[in-house]
Amino acid sequence: MDKSKSVLQEVATLIHIHKQIPSGVKVDREISDEVTDKYSAEDKKIKVDKKIYSFDINAHMRKMFNKFMNQEIKPYVYPWQEGDSNKSVYYLLPNTHFEQVQEAFNKFQVEWDREVNHFIGSYETYVEGAKNTLGDAWKSEDYLEQWEIARKFIFQVNFREIPSVNSDIRTNASAKLRQQIASQVEGSYRQNEKLLLDDAKENLDSSLGRVIDAMKNFKPKDKGGAFFKDAMFDKLKLDNDRARVLNDQVFQSEELAESIDSVDQLLGSINSVDTLRDKTELGESKRKQVLASAEDSKSKLNQNLMSNIFGGGKDE
């Protein structure tokens, strides 16, 4: 465990992303009360929401952010939990990709600021435009000043070292408190190491499962025969590469390495995905070969992987 902690601190960094976007939605209490009375409903059981701008800035910014995260960040980071929350607002970033990810964040910050500035510059236009969409439900009191709404857009990225007992300022306290902190940090490492392994294992297992299903269900002679895309194998390669980075830098597990190598061999045996769509006996033979390799890789991945890394019993 101590080795894993020192390894993590040496090879990775934590990222915390704080994002906030105005909803662009307002509850109209007056109309809500009118609807409640009209339908004889219980008080406060009906809420009427209004989209108060003629442009859905929330949907626009979320779409932009999600595209950025999925394409530029998530392929290089891993889940990490802090505190008692089950929702991870942190990511683990291997230092091998630090500069690449930092540059991506810097570029996205420029894009984010540009979109926010455009919205604020056109704010009055979007407010006035809402008069056409809301009709008599438009109310001037629903709207903040431009500077107030500008402050509701937040995009902040913080990089920090993985916490340790020695870096915790509270360790200057009593020996009892120090031991308590040490136990908390130890538990956090244990929890996050399992989270990292679970993430790598589940993604790889899922990708292998899709390949297995595709090879089993592809029946070229049937009009309804299942079709598969090249992207399925691209995703398998991505998940396998991510698992390799984790294993090389954190776990150094022979069992996981064996699974990763077997997936590499599977992918290497496919000269072209089109050969797997071949309608001849040659294509059928190739699909059976890939199916057998995928099932073997999936089996290796699930054979006591967790217990072999963390010890104690079968997969937890």
N, C-alpha and C positions, 0 to 999 in steps of 0.2 A: 504493500500500500504506500509506504514512504517513497519507494522508487517511482510509482505511478504519479504521485504528487509532484515530485521533482521534475519528472519527465514533462508533465502537462505545463508546469510553470516555465519550463525552458523552451517548449516548442509551440506554445499557443497563447492567444490573447482573448480576453472577453470583449464582446461588443454589446453595448446597450443602445437600443434605438427607441427614441421617444417621438411619436408622431401624433399630431392633433389636427383635425380639419373641422371647420364649422359644419354642422349638419345640414343647414339650409332648410330646416323643418321647424315649424312652430305650432304648438298646440293652441288652438283658438278656444278659450274657455267659454266665451259667449255662445258660439255656435255649438259647442259640446253640450252646454246646458239646454239649448233649444232642441237639439236632437234627443236628449235625454227626456225632456218633457213630452216631446211629440210621440215617443214610443213607450212612455210610462216606464222607463228603465230606472234601476237603482242609481242613486247619486254617485257620480265619479266612476261609473262603469263604462261610459262611452267617452272616447277622446277623438276629437276631429283634428287631424294634422293638416298643415298647409305647407306646400313648398313655396317659400317666400321669395325665391329668385326665379327669373325667367331662364336661368342657366343652372344646371345641377352641378355645382362646383364640387360637392362632396363625392359624387360618383366619378367625376372626372379625375380628381386628385387620387382617389383610391385606386382607380384603374391604372393610372400612371405609376403609383407606388408599387402595386402588386406586380406589374410587368417588370419594373426595375429589380425588385427583390427576386423574382423567379428566374430572371435571365442573368443578372449580374452578381447577386450575392449568395443566394441559397445553394448554388452548386458548390460553393467553397466553404460554407459554414455548417456547424452542427448545433443541435439543440442543447441548451444549458438552463438549469433552473436555479433561481435564487430565492431564498426565503421559503415561506409556506405556500406560496401561490403555485397552482398547477399549470398556470399559463406562463410559459417561458418568454420573458421579454429580453433575455440575453441570448447571445450566440457565441459558440466557441469557434475561433478563427485560427487555423494553423498558420504559424508565422511565415511559412513558405508562400502564402498568398496575401500577406499583409499589405504590401505596397499596391498590389493589383486591386484589392478590395478598397483600400483607402482612396485610391484614385477614382474608383467607380463612385464612391460616396461623394467625393468632391465635385465630380461632374453632375451627379444627380442633384446636389445642393443648388447648383446654378440653374438647372432645369426647374426645380421646385420654386426657387425665388422668382424666376421669370413668369411662371404660371400664376403665382400669388400676386405679383405686381400687376399682371394683366387684369386679373379679376378685380383688384382694388381700383385700378385705373378706370375700369368699366362698371364699377359698383353702382353708380347712379342709374346707368342704363339698364342693368339687371333688376334694380328695384322698380324702376318705372315700367319695365316690361312685364313685371308681375301683375300690374294693374289689369292687363289684358287677360291673363290666365286665371286670376283670382276673382275678378269682378268686384262685387260688393264686399267680399271677404277680405279685400286688401285694407290694411290698417297701417298708418305711418308709425304707430308706436311699436310695431313688430321689428323695426329696423334700428341697428346700432349705427353709430358714426363710422366713417371709413377707418379711422385709426383704431377704433375699438375692434372692428371685425378683423383688421390686419393682425392684431395681437393674438387672435385665436388660431392662426396658422402656425404650427410648430413642427419643425423637423430637426432633431438633434441626434447626433451620433457621438457616443463616448467610448473610447478604447481604454481598457484598464487591465492590469495584471490579474491573474487568477489569485484569489485570496489565499493567504496562508496564516498560520498561527503567528509566525514571526512578524508579518506585516500588519497585524491587527493592533491598533493603538491601545486597545483595552488590555493587552497582555502585560501592561505595567501595573495592573491591579493585583489583587490577592492571588495566591497560588490556587485557591479553590475556583475563582472565576477563570483563571487561566486554563485550568483543566476542563472547565465547562465549555470554554471557547474552543479548545482543542478538540473536544468531542463533537461539537457542532460542525467544525470545519471537516473533521474526519468523516462525519455522516454525510456532509454535502458532497465531498469527493466520491464517496461510495455511491451515493444516489446518482450523481451525474455520470460516473463511469458506466453504470448500468443503463442509464438513459442513452448514452452515446452508443453503446453496444446494441441496445434494443433498436435504436433508430437505423443503424447500419444493417442489422440482421433483418428487420421487418421490410425495409425497402428492397434489399436484395432478394429476399424470399418472395416478395410480391412480384418483382420483375420476372423471376424464374417461373413463378406460377402462371404468369401471362403467356410466357413462351410455351410452356407445357400445354396449356389450354389451346393455344393457337395451332400447335403441331397436331394435337389430337382431333381438333374440330375442323381442320381445313380439308374439305372434300371437293376438289375441283370439278368433279363430274356432276355435282348437285348444284342447281341454280342458287340454292340457299346456303351454299357452303360458306363457312366463316372466312372473312378476309382479314389480313393483318398488314400493318404498315411497317416500313423500315424503322420508324421512330421507336418501335417496341424494343428493338435491339440496341438502339442508341441509348435508351433509358437504362437498359441492363448494363451497358458499358459504363454509363455515368455512375450508377449505384455501386458497381464493382470497384471503380476507381476511387470513389469516396471511402468505401470500406477499406481499401488498401492503404490510403493515407492514414486513417485512424489506426489500423493495425501496425503499420510501420512505425508510427510516432508515439503510440500510447500503449497498446496491448501486447504487441510482439507475441501473438498467439499462433502456435504452429497449426492448430486446428482451423482457425479462421483463415490463415494463409493458404492452407490446403484447399479450402472452399473457394477462395478468390482465384487461385491458380487454375482450378478446374473450370471456372467461368471464363477465364482468359482463353483456355484451350477450346472451350465451346465456341466462343466468338471467333477465334482464329481459324476454326474449321469451316467457317462460312465465307466463301470467296465473294459471293453476291447473294443478297436476300432474295433476288429474283429466282435463284435456283430452287428455293423452297416453295415457290409457287408453280413450279413446273408440273404439268399435268401428266407427264409420263411416269413410267415405273422408276426412272432415275430420280425424279423429284420426290416420289413417295419414299424411296430408299433414303434420300437425304433428310427428309422430315423425320423419319424413324430414328436416324442417327442423332439428330439434334434433340429429339424428344428424350432419348436415352441419356444423353449427356446432361440435359437440363434436370432430369429427375435425379441423376446421380449427384449433381452439384447441390440440389435442394436437400437431398438426404444428408450429405456431408455437413451442410450449413446447420441443420437442425439436430445433429447428434451431440447432445450434451455440451453445446458450445458455451453456454453461460456458466455451467458448473466447472468446466475445464479452465475458464479464465478466472472466475472468482472463488471457486472451490465450494465444496459442501453440497452434495446431492445433485439432483437433476435440475434442468432449467427452472429458474425461479420466475 
